[in-house]
Amino acid sequence: MVIGSALWLAAHLPGKTVAVLFWDSAVPGIRFHGWSVNANQMALLLVAAPFLGLILLRNLGETASIGFRFGVVLAVATSVAAGWATASGALRVAWSVSVPIMVGLLFFAAVQGDRQSRRDLASLLQVAVCAVPIWLLSRAVLRAPACVTLTSGFSLGSDIVQVGDIPVRLQLIRHGLEAWFQSPWFGLGPGAHSGVTAPNLAREAHSSLIDWLTNTGLVGGSALIALCGWIAWRLLRQRDWVMLSALAAFAAFAQAHHVLRHPLVWFFLVLAARWPESHSSRHRRR
């Protein structure tokens, strides 16, 4: 939250130098890449922001002052605005799928009398009320368009021509699958095995599952699916809809980028795996 908020505020300082540092193509307001070379990398950092922000607000407790709580809400809302400003199609799709599901689950639990779900919904409303004006104010200050096309938001990186990006992605996925079929059980080992025009051209398929299959085969793919399924089952048993939705957002994001080589993803998986146990121990202490 601190990193996302600080970079977002710094990106609105006047001057061309700031534009070069924080925005793609040195045009403020088009795609926010923060401290990353690629805006999608910044999006990966912030994809869990709405969910972990709600958990942070949940754990503040009743002893936190109103001013401190408002500061946390503002930090979460600013991080959400920064994530949306990356114009990452993967992030926007992930949020568009996981946030409504989370709201529906929380609402159903709240109707059943779950007080924590009611508090989570209230926190989510507070974040949304702050995030929307922050986003719109940013558009006005930077005189930037309110939206960016979904195709540009799925950009693959500066080393690939981004005209007709989605067809290029489909080709990478197709050739990634062809590379996997060359060694379906154990994969082809580390490295990028897809390509735009054919397999084995040192390009990633830009889909975590397919890239993982080309590296580790069905054996490694089954292990990954089992791990994520086990984490999801633990969160489902705990009825922690917020953390479960965060896992869903990461999973959706991962289908558009190969994120398993980023330590951040494994850190989150460890956090999500340990979360039910930590949650239960806090309740026992109370």
Phi, psi and chi 1 to 4 in degrees:
 res  aa     phi    psi   chi1   chi2   chi3   chi4
   1 MET       -  -42.0  -56.6  -57.2  137.7      -
   2 VAL   -65.0  -45.9  171.8      -      -      -
   3 ILE   -63.2  -49.2  -67.0  171.2      -      -
   4 GLY   -60.3  -44.4      -      -      -      -
   5 SER   -66.3  -44.9  -59.7      -      -      -
   6 ALA   -63.6  -45.1      -      -      -      -
   7 LEU   -64.9  -38.7  -68.6  173.7      -      -
   8 TRP   -64.6  -43.1  177.8 -111.8      -      -
   9 LEU   -66.3  -41.6  -66.3  173.8      -      -
  10 ALA   -64.2  -31.0      -      -      -      -
  11 ALA   -69.4  -11.4      -      -      -      -
  12 HIS  -103.2    6.9  -70.4   77.0      -      -
  13 LEU   -70.4  147.3  -64.7  174.2      -      -
  14 PRO   -71.8  155.6   25.5  -33.7      -      -
  15 GLY   119.2  143.4      -      -      -      -
  16 LYS   -67.5  -30.3 -171.9  174.7 -178.7  179.6
  17 THR   -61.2  -40.4  -57.1      -      -      -
  18 VAL   -63.3  -40.8  172.8      -      -      -
  19 ALA   -60.8  -41.8      -      -      -      -
  20 VAL   -66.3  -37.1  172.9      -      -      -
  21 LEU   -70.9  -39.2  -74.4  174.8      -      -
  22 PHE  -113.5  -13.8  -65.0  103.1      -      -
  23 TRP  -124.1  142.2  -59.8   93.3      -      -
  24 ASP   -62.3  142.1  -85.2    2.2      -      -
  25 SER    60.3   18.6  -55.7      -      -      -
  26 ALA    56.4   27.6      -      -      -      -
  27 VAL  -115.9  104.2 -179.2      -      -      -
  28 PRO   -57.8  134.6  -23.3   33.4      -      -
  29 GLY    96.3   -6.9      -      -      -      -
  30 ILE   -84.5  -63.6  -60.5  -58.4      -      -
  31 ARG  -141.6  121.0  -69.5 -161.1   74.3 -166.4
  32 PHE   -84.9  118.3  175.5   68.5      -      -
  33 HIS  -112.5   -0.2   64.0   69.2      -      -
  34 GLY    55.4 -125.0      -      -      -      -
  35 TRP   -98.0   10.1   61.1    4.6      -      -
  36 SER   -98.1  157.8  -57.2      -      -      -
  37 VAL   -72.6  -38.0  174.9      -      -      -
  38 ASN  -114.0  133.5 -171.5  -35.7      -      -
  39 ALA   -60.5  -28.5      -      -      -      -
  40 ASN   -66.6  -28.3  -69.9  -48.8      -      -
  41 GLN   -68.8  -39.2  -65.0  171.4  -19.2      -
  42 MET   -64.9  -37.6 -169.2   68.0 -165.1      -
  43 ALA   -62.6  -39.0      -      -      -      -
  44 LEU   -62.1  -38.5  176.4   61.2      -      -
  45 LEU   -62.8  -35.7  175.4   68.7      -      -
  46 LEU  -102.5   -1.2  -63.9  172.9      -      -
  47 VAL   -62.5  -28.8   68.1      -      -      -
  48 ALA   -91.9    0.8      -      -      -      -
  49 ALA   -55.1  -48.8      -      -      -      -
  50 PRO   -61.6  -35.2   -8.8   17.5      -      -
  51 PHE   -80.6  -49.0  -46.9   98.9      -      -
  52 LEU   -66.7  -28.7  -62.1 -175.9      -      -
  53 GLY   -63.8  -42.5      -      -      -      -
  54 LEU   -63.7  -39.3  -70.2 -177.9      -      -
  55 ILE   -66.3  -39.1  -69.1  173.7      -      -
  56 LEU   -61.5  -44.4  179.0   61.0      -      -
  57 LEU   -65.2  -36.5  -71.2  168.6      -      -
  58 ARG   -61.5  -40.6  176.3 -163.6  -60.8  172.4
  59 ASN   -85.6   -2.2  -68.5  -32.0      -      -
  60 LEU   -64.6  -34.1  -73.3 -180.0      -      -
  61 GLY    79.0  180.0      -      -      -      -
  62 GLU   -83.1   -9.4  -60.6  177.3   -4.5      -
  63 THR   -82.8  -15.6   58.4      -      -      -
  64 ALA   -68.2  139.6      -      -      -      -
  65 SER   -70.5  160.1   65.6      -      -      -
  66 ILE   -63.7  -38.9  -64.7  177.9      -      -
  67 GLY   -64.1  -43.3      -      -      -      -
  68 PHE   -66.4  -42.1 -177.7   73.9      -      -
  69 ARG   -62.7  -41.1 -177.2  177.7  179.1   83.7
  70 PHE   -63.4  -37.7  176.1   74.6      -      -
  71 GLY   -62.7  -40.1      -      -      -      -
  72 VAL   -67.0  -43.2  174.0      -      -      -
  73 VAL   -58.6  -42.4  168.6      -      -      -
  74 LEU   -64.9  -40.0 -161.3   60.1      -      -
  75 ALA   -65.1  -42.6      -      -      -      -
  76 VAL   -64.5  -45.1  176.8      -      -      -
  77 ALA   -63.0  -39.0      -      -      -      -
  78 THR   -66.5  -39.0  -54.4      -      -      -
  79 SER   -64.4  -37.9  -62.9      -      -      -
  80 VAL   -64.9  -44.0  170.8      -      -      -
  81 ALA   -62.2  -39.8      -      -      -      -
  82 ALA   -65.2  -41.4      -      -      -      -
  83 GLY   -62.6  -43.9      -      -      -      -
  84 TRP   -64.6  -34.2 -164.6  -99.4      -      -
  85 ALA   -71.3  -14.8      -      -      -      -
  86 THR   -65.2  -16.9   62.7      -      -      -
  87 ALA    56.9   26.9      -      -      -      -
  88 SER   -74.0  118.5  167.0      -      -      -
  89 GLY   -60.9  -35.6      -      -      -      -
  90 ALA   -63.3  -44.6      -      -      -      -
  91 LEU   -66.4  -44.2  177.3  142.1      -      -
  92 ARG   -65.9  -39.1  -68.2 -173.9  173.7 -172.4
  93 VAL   -66.3  -42.7  168.9      -      -      -
  94 ALA   -60.2  -45.7      -      -      -      -
  95 TRP   -68.4  -40.3  -76.5    1.2      -      -
  96 SER   -64.3  -25.6  -62.0      -      -      -
  97 VAL   -90.1  -50.1  171.1      -      -      -
  98 SER   -77.5  -36.4   57.0      -      -      -
  99 VAL   -66.0  -48.6  171.0      -      -      -
 100 PRO   -59.8  -37.9  -25.4   35.4      -      -
 101 ILE   -62.6  -43.8  -68.9  175.4      -      -
 102 MET   -61.5  -44.0  178.3 -177.4   67.5      -
 103 VAL   -61.5  -43.2  171.3      -      -      -
 104 GLY   -62.3  -43.7      -      -      -      -
 105 LEU   -66.4  -42.3  -68.8  171.8      -      -
 106 LEU   -64.5  -41.5  -71.8  175.7      -      -
 107 PHE   -63.8  -43.7 -178.4   78.8      -      -
 108 PHE   -62.2  -43.0  179.6   77.1      -      -
 109 ALA   -66.4  -37.2      -      -      -      -
 110 ALA   -65.2  -39.9      -      -      -      -
 111 VAL   -63.6  -31.9  170.0      -      -      -
 112 GLN   -77.9   -1.6  -60.8  -63.0  -43.6      -
 113 GLY   102.3    9.7      -      -      -      -
 114 ASP   -77.4  111.9 -175.5   12.2      -      -
 115 ARG   -67.4  -37.0  -64.7 -179.3 -179.9  178.5
 116 GLN   -63.3  -38.1 -174.6   56.6   63.4      -
 117 SER   -64.9  -37.3  -65.1      -      -      -
 118 ARG   -63.6  -41.8  -65.7  174.6 -176.7  172.7
 119 ARG   -66.9  -37.7  -71.1 -167.4  -71.3  -94.2
 120 ASP   -64.4  -40.6  -73.0  -21.0      -      -
 121 LEU   -64.1  -39.8  -77.0  173.1      -      -
 122 ALA   -63.8  -41.6      -      -      -      -
 123 SER   -64.9  -40.0  -63.7      -      -      -
 124 LEU   -63.1  -39.9 -179.8   61.5      -      -
 125 LEU   -63.9  -42.0  179.6   61.4      -      -
 126 GLN   -60.7  -43.7  -66.0  167.5    6.6      -
 127 VAL   -63.3  -43.9  170.3      -      -      -
 128 ALA   -64.6  -40.4      -      -      -      -
 129 VAL   -62.9  -32.6  167.0      -      -      -
 130 CYS   -83.7  -38.0  -69.8      -      -      -
 131 ALA   -68.3  -41.4      -      -      -      -
 132 VAL   -62.2  -50.0  173.1      -      -      -
 133 PRO   -62.4  -36.4  -22.9   33.9      -      -
 134 ILE   -60.9  -44.9  -70.8  172.1      -      -
 135 TRP   -63.3  -47.7  165.5 -104.5      -      -
 136 LEU   -66.9  -38.2  -65.4  177.4      -      -
 137 LEU   -63.3  -38.9 -179.8   61.5      -      -
 138 SER   -62.9  -42.8  168.8      -      -      -
 139 ARG   -60.9  -39.9  -58.3  -62.6   88.8 -172.1
 140 ALA   -69.8  -42.7      -      -      -      -
 141 VAL   -64.4  -42.6  169.6      -      -      -
 142 LEU   -87.1   -7.3  -61.6  174.2      -      -
 143 ARG    53.6   47.5  -62.9  179.8 -179.4  178.9
 144 ALA  -109.1  156.4      -      -      -      -
 145 PRO   -64.3  151.1   23.2  -32.7      -      -
 146 ALA   -76.8  -14.5      -      -      -      -
 147 CYS  -144.4  159.4   63.6      -      -      -
 148 VAL  -126.9  144.4  179.7      -      -      -
 149 THR   -60.3  147.9   62.1      -      -      -
 150 LEU   -62.2  -35.5 -174.1   63.1      -      -
 151 THR   -61.0  -46.4  -60.7      -      -      -
 152 SER   -66.2  -29.4   64.9      -      -      -
 153 GLY   -71.4  -15.0      -      -      -      -
 154 PHE   -97.3   17.6  -89.0  104.2      -      -
 155 SER   -55.2  144.8   61.0      -      -      -
 156 LEU   -93.2  -14.3  -62.6  167.6      -      -
 157 GLY   129.1  162.4      -      -      -      -
 158 SER   -69.0  -16.3   57.9      -      -      -
 159 ASP   -85.4   -3.1   58.8  -23.2      -      -
 160 ILE  -121.9  130.6  -64.3  180.0      -      -
 161 VAL   -61.9  129.1  178.0      -      -      -
 162 GLN   -99.7   25.5  -63.1  174.9   17.0      -
 163 VAL   -85.1  124.4  177.0      -      -      -
 164 GLY    64.0   52.3      -      -      -      -
 165 ASP   -63.7  -40.5 -177.6   77.0      -      -
 166 ILE   -64.6  -44.1  -68.2  179.6      -      -
 167 PRO   -57.9  -36.5  -26.8   35.2      -      -
 168 VAL   -63.3  -40.8  171.4      -      -      -
 169 ARG   -61.1  -42.9  -79.1 -176.5  170.6  -84.4
 170 LEU   -62.2  -37.3  -65.6  176.8      -      -
 171 GLN   -66.3  -41.6  -73.4  -66.6   97.5      -
 172 LEU   -63.4  -40.2  -70.5  170.2      -      -
 173 ILE   -65.2  -45.5  -70.2  173.8      -      -
 174 ARG   -59.1  -47.1  172.2 -169.7  168.6 -172.3
 175 HIS   -73.8  -26.1  -65.4  138.7      -      -
 176 GLY   -65.8  -42.3      -      -      -      -
 177 LEU   -64.0  -39.6  -70.7  171.9      -      -
 178 GLU   -62.6  -39.1  -69.6  176.1   -3.9      -
 179 ALA   -65.7  -40.0      -      -      -      -
 180 TRP   -62.3  -40.5  169.4   42.2      -      -
 181 PHE   -64.2  -16.9  -68.3  153.4      -      -
 182 GLN   -69.8  -26.3  -65.3  172.7    6.5      -
 183 SER  -148.8   74.6  179.7      -      -      -
 184 PRO   -66.6  -29.6   23.3  -32.5      -      -
 185 TRP   -83.0  -43.8  -72.1  102.2      -      -
 186 PHE  -119.5    0.2  -61.4  102.0      -      -
 187 GLY    73.6 -173.8      -      -      -      -
 188 LEU  -104.9    4.6  -60.3  172.1      -      -
 189 GLY    89.5 -179.1      -      -      -      -
 190 PRO   -60.6  152.3  -21.0   32.5      -      -
 191 GLY   121.0  175.6      -      -      -      -
 192 ALA   -99.5  126.7      -      -      -      -
 193 HIS  -121.5    7.2  -59.3  -69.7      -      -
 194 SER   -97.6 -168.1 -175.5      -      -      -
 195 GLY  -176.0  160.2      -      -      -      -
 196 VAL   -73.0  -39.2  177.7      -      -      -
 197 THR  -106.8  -16.5   57.5      -      -      -
 198 ALA  -166.6  164.0      -      -      -      -
 199 PRO   -72.1  166.8   23.5  -32.0      -      -
 200 ASN    62.8   39.2  -56.2  -49.5      -      -
 201 LEU  -115.0   27.1  -65.8  179.8      -      -
 202 ALA    60.2   34.1      -      -      -      -
 203 ARG  -116.5  143.9  -65.2  -72.0 -170.3 -174.7
 204 GLU   -77.1  152.1  -66.8  177.4  -15.6      -
 205 ALA   -74.9  -10.6      -      -      -      -
 206 HIS    58.7   36.0  -74.4  -93.3      -      -
 207 SER  -142.6  119.3  169.5      -      -      -
 208 SER   -57.2  -43.3  -66.2      -      -      -
 209 LEU   -64.9  -45.5 -178.8   58.2      -      -
 210 ILE   -68.7  -43.3  -65.3  175.2      -      -
 211 ASP   -62.7  -38.1  -79.8  -50.7      -      -
 212 TRP   -66.4  -38.7 -171.7  -99.7      -      -
 213 LEU   -65.1  -40.2  -74.8  169.9      -      -
 214 THR   -67.2  -28.8   61.4      -      -      -
 215 ASN   -81.4  -42.5  -65.7  152.4      -      -
 216 THR  -120.4   -6.1   65.0      -      -      -
 217 GLY    73.4 -169.8      -      -      -      -
 218 LEU   -65.6  -29.7 -168.2   59.0      -      -
 219 VAL   -63.8  -51.7  172.4      -      -      -
 220 GLY   -68.5  -36.6      -      -      -      -
 221 GLY   -63.8  -40.6      -      -      -      -
 222 SER   -64.3  -38.2  -60.4      -      -      -
 223 ALA   -64.8  -41.0      -      -      -      -
 224 LEU   -65.5  -45.8  176.8   65.7      -      -
 225 ILE   -63.7  -40.0  -66.7  172.0      -      -
 226 ALA   -63.9  -41.1      -      -      -      -
 227 LEU   -61.8  -50.8  171.4   64.1      -      -
 228 CYS   -65.1  -37.5  -65.7      -      -      -
 229 GLY   -65.4  -39.1      -      -      -      -
 230 TRP   -64.7  -41.8  174.0   70.8      -      -
 231 ILE   -63.4  -45.3  -65.4  172.6      -      -
 232 ALA   -61.7  -38.7      -      -      -      -
 233 TRP   -65.5  -40.5  173.6 -112.8      -      -
 234 ARG   -63.4  -43.0  -75.8  169.5   58.7   84.4
 235 LEU   -68.0  -36.6  -66.1  172.3      -      -
 236 LEU   -64.9  -42.5 -176.5   63.2      -      -
 237 ARG   -64.0  -33.5  -70.3 -175.9   60.4 -173.0
 238 GLN   -78.2  -13.9 -166.6   66.6   42.6      -
 239 ARG    59.1   37.0  -63.1 -179.0 -178.7  -87.9
 240 ASP   -94.5   88.9 -164.2  -40.4      -      -
 241 TRP   -69.4  -26.9  -49.7  124.6      -      -
 242 VAL   -70.6  -50.1  176.7      -      -      -
 243 MET   -67.7  -35.0 -174.6   62.3   84.7      -
 244 LEU   -63.5  -38.4 -174.2   62.3      -      -
 245 SER   -68.9  -34.2  -60.8      -      -      -
 246 ALA   -62.9  -42.0      -      -      -      -
 247 LEU   -62.5  -40.6 -179.3   64.5      -      -
 248 ALA   -64.6  -38.0      -      -      -      -
 249 ALA   -64.8  -43.0      -      -      -      -
 250 PHE   -61.9  -42.1  -98.8  107.1      -      -
 251 ALA   -63.6  -41.7      -      -      -      -
 252 ALA   -66.2  -43.3      -      -      -      -
 253 PHE   -60.3  -39.4 -171.1   98.2      -      -
 254 ALA   -66.1  -18.9      -      -      -      -
 255 GLN   -78.1   -8.2  -58.8  -42.2  -56.2      -
 256 ALA  -111.5   -8.5      -      -      -      -
 257 HIS  -147.6  153.1  -61.5  -74.7      -      -
 258 HIS   -86.7   96.8 -174.1   19.6      -      -
 259 VAL  -101.0   -6.6  -59.0      -      -      -
 260 LEU   -71.5  -10.1  -63.4  175.9      -      -
 261 ARG   -89.3    2.0   49.8 -171.1  166.7   77.7
 262 HIS   -97.6  122.4  -67.0  -83.0      -      -
 263 PRO   -55.1  -29.4  -24.3   33.9      -      -
 264 LEU   -55.5  -39.1  171.9   67.7      -      -
 265 VAL   -66.3  -43.5  174.5      -      -      -
 266 TRP   -69.8  -33.7  -63.5  101.4      -      -
 267 PHE   -60.4  -44.8  168.0   80.4      -      -
 268 PHE   -65.0  -40.6  172.8   77.8      -      -
 269 LEU   -62.3  -39.7  -71.6  176.5      -      -
 270 VAL   -64.6  -43.7  171.5      -      -      -
 271 LEU   -59.4  -47.0  173.7   66.5      -      -
 272 ALA   -66.3  -35.9      -      -      -      -
 273 ALA   -68.0  -37.2      -      -      -      -
 274 ARG   -86.1  -11.9  -68.8  -64.6  -55.1  -85.3
 275 TRP   -61.6  -47.0 -173.8 -107.4      -      -
 276 PRO   -58.3  -40.9  -25.3   36.3      -      -
 277 GLU   -63.3  -44.0  179.5 -178.0  -29.1      -
 278 SER   -65.4  -40.4  173.7      -      -      -
 279 HIS   -62.2  -43.1 -175.3   74.4      -      -
 280 SER   -65.8  -40.1  -62.1      -      -      -
 281 SER   -66.9  -33.9   64.0      -      -      -
 282 ARG   -66.6  -39.7  -79.6 -162.2  -57.9  -86.8
 283 HIS   -66.7  -36.3  -85.1  -81.3      -      -
 284 ARG   -65.2  -38.9  -74.7 -164.8  -62.4  -90.4
 285 ARG   -66.4  -33.2  -73.3 -163.6  -61.2  -91.1
 286 ARG   -73.1      -  -69.9  174.8 -176.0  175.2
